[in-house]
Amino acid sequence: MLKIIVLVPLILSLLWFGYLKTNGYTLSQGKQGFTYILVLSSVIALFYTLMLFLTH
């Protein structure tokens, strides 16, 4: 379970980085996208953690 929680933001960040480089954007221009990825990944991790404790 921990592997999935760690891999989701890592894979999404790599995809976003690739998108930025492919389209000629800088990292500072794509900073908001990385913020969205971290927030979304945190929500997913909290949901799975909550479900683990509720159903255990």
C-alpha positions in Angstrom: 0.0 0.0 0.0 2.8 2.4 0.8 4.4 1.8 -2.6 1.2 3.0 -4.3 1.0 6.1 -2.1 4.6 7.0 -3.0 4.4 6.1 -6.7 1.3 8.1 -7.5 2.9 11.6 -7.0 6.2 10.4 -8.4 4.7 9.2 -11.7 2.4 12.2 -12.0 5.3 14.6 -11.4 7.4 12.8 -14.0 4.6 13.0 -16.5 4.1 16.7 -15.8 7.8 17.4 -16.1 7.9 15.6 -19.4 4.9 17.6 -20.6 6.6 20.9 -19.6 9.8 20.0 -21.3 8.1 18.8 -24.5 6.1 22.0 -24.9 9.0 24.3 -24.0 7.7 25.5 -20.6 10.0 26.2 -17.6 9.7 24.6 -14.2 8.7 27.9 -12.7 5.8 28.2 -15.2 4.7 24.6 -14.2 5.0 25.1 -10.4 1.2 25.3 -10.0 0.8 21.9 -11.7 3.2 20.4 -9.2 1.2 21.9 -6.4 -2.0 20.4 -7.8 -0.3 17.0 -8.0 0.9 17.1 -4.4 -2.6 18.2 -3.2 -4.4 15.5 -5.2 -1.9 12.8 -4.0 -2.3 13.9 -0.4 -6.1 13.6 -0.7 -5.7 10.1 -2.2 -3.3 9.1 0.5 -5.6 10.4 3.3 -8.6 8.6 1.8 -6.7 5.3 1.6 -5.4 5.7 5.2 -8.9 6.5 6.4 -10.3 3.5 4.7 -7.6 1.3 6.1 -8.4 2.3 9.6 -12.2 2.1 9.2 -12.2 -1.3 7.6 -9.5 -2.9 9.6 
